[in-house]
Amino acid sequence: MASLEMADLLQLVIDEGASDLHLPVGSPPVLRLHGDMVPLDAELLTADDTERLMKSITSDQNQQALRENGGTDFGFAFGEQARFRVSIFRQKGSVGLVLRTIPNELMTLEEIGLPPATKDILFRPRGLVLVTGPTGCGKSTTLASMLDVINKERACHVITVEDPIEFYHDHKNCVITQREIGVDVPGFAEALRRALRQDPDVILVGEMRDLETIRAAVQAAETGHLVFGTLHTTGAAETVDRIIDAFPTDEQEQIRTQVAATVVAVISQVLLQRQDGPGRLAAFEIMISTPSIQALIRDNKSFRITSDIQTGAKYGMSTLDAHLISLYQEGRISYGDVITKCRDQQSVMQKIHNQ
């Protein structure tokens, strides 16, 4: 059989609408299609196959990183059709690859399923907007769509710091500066410190993964910039706690006050299999900062934030559980997904059975 070519595999990913392509030794290529792993009807990949496929898309610099560190990540464009985020790693002595599709066409906020109130956040002059959730839940897509709204409807300077750059943004109404970790700048915290001297209005931090980056992001939000960041947390209360707990105990009182003053919104999301057709959709918990929520954060009572979200519909807030129930009632997701993804199973089951 003719050996598989990377271009043919990537074309198949695009044609099928798959989110990921896995190339492991000892298995045929596998697509992740609407959340399910689907092996291709092809021969098993050998170590030589994955090595050859890897070399066909990987720069000498990234191949050296693979040799030295056992892994490397980068993004690349597949013609005009799509970009891919690539993770290459060594396992059992051979090379494995996972490629994530990054569509060229950005979704609108409506298509993603975000309520209209979230658009108002994008016009705030300053503050911290956090998009959170587990890996692969669509955080990057949500942020890219938000930046696209800013790019079209505001006139400002946007700086993104990413590892690697996923969505490429053209200059529309804004000037967009995109910096890649390891290519343009050594690390997130360093990029944020530099960004403040580059006359930004909006800053996107790909990941707030360490104390230095979190500190720099909070300071940037405090000094009059709108800062977007991501965390691998679920829910607003846990997100606030994660930020504060990253700091040494003797600083936590002060950071609570800073976070209370700077957080504009926390959007937590999960990705679910659709029941009403092919594909996946997102469910959201949305917290919009109010004087009451600011007081809860300051007074170390973040566990009460959820009840403020439950009663904050007039501000555009909603809990994840409420959104899951409404998606289920509309016939868009399964009962099983509601129960596995919700926060309070007893209460959700009761509400569904009482309706």
C-alpha positions in Angstrom: 0.0 0.0 0.0 1.2 3.5 -0.8 2.5 5.2 2.4 0.1 7.8 3.9 1.0 11.4 3.2 0.4 14.2 5.8 -1.4 16.4 3.2 -4.0 13.6 2.5 -4.6 13.0 6.2 -5.1 16.8 6.9 -7.5 17.1 4.0 -9.5 14.2 5.4 -9.6 15.9 8.8 -11.0 19.1 7.2 -13.5 17.2 4.9 -14.8 15.1 7.8 -15.0 18.1 10.2 -12.8 16.3 12.8 -11.4 18.2 15.7 -8.1 16.2 16.1 -5.9 13.8 14.3 -3.9 11.2 16.4 -0.9 9.4 14.8 0.3 6.8 17.3 2.7 3.9 16.5 0.9 0.5 16.3 -2.5 1.9 15.4 -4.0 3.3 12.2 -4.5 7.1 12.2 -7.4 8.1 14.4 -9.8 11.1 14.0 -11.7 12.7 16.9 -15.1 13.2 15.3 -17.8 15.0 17.3 -16.0 13.9 20.5 -15.6 10.2 19.5 -12.3 8.5 18.5 -12.7 7.0 15.0 -9.9 4.9 13.6 -9.3 5.1 9.9 -9.5 2.0 7.7 -5.7 2.0 7.1 -2.6 0.0 7.9 -1.1 0.3 11.4 1.5 3.1 11.6 5.1 2.1 12.2 7.8 4.1 14.0 9.2 5.0 10.5 5.8 6.2 9.4 5.3 8.6 12.4 8.9 9.8 12.1 8.4 10.6 8.4 5.0 12.3 8.9 6.5 14.3 11.8 9.4 15.5 9.6 7.1 16.6 6.8 5.6 19.4 8.9 8.2 20.1 11.7 11.0 22.7 11.5 14.6 21.9 12.3 14.2 24.0 15.5 11.2 22.0 16.7 12.9 18.7 15.8 15.8 19.8 18.0 13.3 20.6 20.8 11.8 17.1 20.4 15.3 15.5 20.7 16.3 17.6 23.7 13.0 17.8 25.7 11.1 14.7 24.5 8.3 16.9 23.0 7.4 20.1 21.2 4.3 22.2 20.3 3.7 24.5 17.4 1.1 25.8 15.0 1.1 25.8 11.2 -1.1 26.7 8.3 -2.5 24.1 5.9 -2.9 26.2 2.8 -5.9 28.5 3.0 -8.1 25.9 4.6 -7.2 25.7 8.3 -4.4 26.0 10.8 -3.3 23.1 13.1 -1.9 23.1 16.6 0.6 20.3 16.7 1.9 18.4 19.7 4.7 16.0 19.0 6.1 13.7 21.7 8.3 10.6 22.3 6.6 7.5 23.8 8.2 4.1 24.1 11.1 5.4 22.1 9.1 6.4 19.0 7.4 9.6 17.9 3.7 10.2 18.3 1.7 13.2 17.0 -1.6 14.9 17.8 -2.9 17.7 15.6 -5.8 19.9 16.6 -7.8 21.7 13.9 -8.0 25.5 14.2 -10.7 26.7 11.7 -9.9 29.8 9.6 -13.5 30.9 10.0 -14.3 32.3 13.4 -17.7 31.6 15.0 -19.9 34.5 16.2 -20.7 34.8 19.9 -24.3 33.7 19.0 -23.0 30.6 17.1 -20.9 29.7 20.2 -24.1 30.1 22.3 -23.0 33.0 24.5 -25.8 35.2 25.7 -25.9 38.9 24.5 -24.8 40.2 27.9 -21.3 38.8 27.3 -20.8 41.2 24.3 -21.0 44.2 26.8 -17.9 42.8 28.6 -15.8 43.4 25.4 -16.4 47.1 25.6 -15.1 47.6 29.1 -12.1 49.9 29.4 -10.3 47.7 31.9 -10.5 44.6 34.0 -9.9 40.9 34.0 -12.1 38.5 31.9 -11.4 34.8 32.6 -12.5 32.0 30.3 -12.1 28.6 32.1 -12.8 24.9 31.7 -11.0 21.6 31.1 -8.6 21.1 28.2 -10.3 20.8 24.8 -13.6 22.5 25.9 -13.3 25.3 23.4 -11.7 28.1 25.5 -9.4 29.2 22.6 -12.4 29.3 20.2 -14.4 31.5 22.6 -11.5 33.9 23.2 -10.8 34.2 19.4 -14.4 35.0 18.7 -14.4 37.6 21.5 -11.2 39.2 20.1 -12.8 39.2 16.6 -15.7 41.3 17.9 -13.2 43.8 19.5 -11.2 43.8 16.3 -14.3 44.7 14.2 -16.1 47.1 16.6 -13.4 48.9 18.6 -10.4 50.9 17.5 -7.6 49.8 19.8 -4.3 47.9 20.1 -4.7 44.2 21.0 -1.7 42.2 22.1 -2.0 38.4 22.4 0.6 36.1 24.1 0.1 32.5 23.1 1.9 29.1 23.2 1.6 28.5 20.3 -0.4 31.1 18.3 -3.7 29.3 17.3 -6.0 31.7 15.5 -4.4 34.4 13.3 -6.2 37.7 13.5 -5.9 40.3 10.6 -5.9 44.0 11.4 -9.5 45.1 11.0 -10.4 48.1 13.2 -7.7 47.3 15.6 -3.9 46.8 15.4 -3.3 43.2 16.5 0.1 42.1 17.8 0.5 38.3 18.3 3.5 37.0 20.2 4.4 33.3 20.4 6.2 31.9 23.5 9.5 30.4 22.5 9.6 32.2 19.1 9.0 35.9 19.9 9.4 36.0 23.7 10.7 33.5 26.3 7.7 33.3 28.6 4.2 34.6 29.5 5.2 36.8 32.5 8.1 38.5 30.5 5.7 39.1 27.5 3.2 40.7 29.9 5.8 43.0 31.4 6.9 44.1 28.0 3.3 44.5 26.7 2.7 47.3 29.2 5.3 49.4 27.3 3.7 48.7 23.9 0.6 51.0 24.4 -2.0 48.1 24.5 -5.7 48.5 25.2 -6.5 44.8 25.3 -4.2 41.9 26.3 -4.9 38.2 25.8 -2.8 35.8 27.9 -3.0 32.3 26.5 -2.6 30.6 29.9 -2.3 31.9 33.4 -0.2 29.0 34.5 2.1 30.3 37.2 2.2 32.9 40.0 4.4 35.4 37.9 1.9 35.4 35.0 -1.2 35.7 37.3 0.5 38.6 39.1 1.4 40.3 35.8 -2.2 39.8 34.4 -3.8 41.3 37.6 -1.5 44.3 37.5 -2.2 44.9 33.8 -5.9 44.8 34.5 -5.5 47.2 37.5 -3.5 49.7 35.4 -6.2 50.3 32.9 -6.2 47.4 30.4 -8.8 44.8 29.5 -7.1 41.5 30.0 -8.4 38.1 28.9 -6.9 34.9 30.3 -7.6 31.2 30.6 -7.5 28.8 33.6 -8.2 25.1 33.8 -10.8 25.6 36.5 -14.6 24.8 36.6 -16.9 27.6 37.8 -16.4 31.1 39.0 -15.9 30.4 42.7 -13.1 27.8 42.0 -11.5 30.2 39.6 -11.3 33.0 42.1 -9.9 30.6 44.7 -7.3 29.3 42.3 -6.0 32.8 41.6 -5.8 33.8 45.2 -4.3 30.5 46.3 -1.4 30.9 43.8 -0.1 33.7 46.0 1.9 33.3 49.3 -0.3 33.5 52.4 1.0 36.9 53.5 -0.1 38.4 50.1 -3.5 36.8 49.9 -5.4 39.6 51.7 -4.1 42.2 49.3 -4.6 40.1 46.1 -8.2 39.4 47.2 -8.8 43.2 47.2 -7.1 43.5 43.8 -9.1 40.6 42.2 -12.3 41.9 43.7 -11.7 45.2 42.0 -10.4 43.9 38.6 -12.4 40.8 37.7 -15.1 41.8 35.2 -16.4 38.3 34.3 -15.7 34.6 34.6 -17.0 32.4 31.8 -16.7 28.6 32.5 -17.5 26.2 29.7 -17.9 22.5 29.0 -18.2 20.9 25.5 -21.0 18.4 24.9 -22.2 16.0 22.2 -25.2 17.3 20.4 -28.4 15.2 20.3 -30.2 17.2 17.6 -27.6 16.7 14.9 -23.8 16.2 14.3 -21.2 18.1 16.2 -20.8 19.5 19.7 -22.0 22.5 21.6 -20.9 24.4 24.7 -22.7 25.0 28.0 -21.6 28.0 30.1 -21.6 29.3 33.6 -21.4 33.1 33.4 -20.5 35.4 36.3 -20.6 39.1 35.8 -19.0 41.1 38.6 -21.4 43.1 40.8 -20.8 45.1 44.0 -22.2 42.1 45.9 -19.7 39.6 44.2 -16.9 42.1 44.7 -17.7 42.1 48.5 -17.8 38.3 48.6 -14.3 38.0 47.0 -12.9 40.7 49.3 -14.4 39.0 52.4 -13.1 35.5 51.4 -16.6 34.2 50.9 -16.2 33.0 47.3 -18.3 29.9 48.1 -21.3 32.2 48.0 -20.7 33.4 44.5 -22.8 30.6 43.0 -25.9 31.8 44.8 -25.3 35.3 43.5 -25.0 33.9 39.9 -28.4 32.0 40.4 -30.1 35.3 41.3 -28.2 37.4 38.8 -30.1 36.7 35.6 -30.9 40.4 35.1 -27.1 41.0 34.8 -26.7 38.3 32.2 -25.5 35.6 34.7 -26.4 31.9 34.6 -25.2 28.8 36.4 -23.8 25.9 34.4 -26.6 23.7 35.8 -29.3 26.0 34.7 -27.8 26.2 31.2 -27.4 22.4 31.0 -31.1 21.9 32.0 -32.3 24.3 29.4 -30.2 22.7 26.6 -31.6 19.3 27.7 -35.2 20.6 27.6 -34.6 22.0 24.1 -33.6 18.4 23.1 -30.0 19.5 22.3 -28.1 17.3 24.8 -28.7 14.0 26.5 -29.8 13.4 30.1 -26.6 11.5 30.7 -24.5 14.5 29.7 -26.5 16.8 32.0 -25.9 14.5 35.0 -22.2 13.9 34.4 -21.4 17.6 33.7 -23.6 19.4 36.3 -22.3 20.6 39.6 -25.2 19.7 41.9 -26.6 16.3 40.7 -29.4 16.0 43.3 -30.8 19.5 42.6 -30.6 19.1 38.8 -32.3 15.7 38.9 -35.0 17.1 41.1 -35.6 20.1 38.8 -35.8 17.9 35.7 -38.2 15.4 37.2 -40.4 18.2 38.7 -40.9 19.8 35.3 
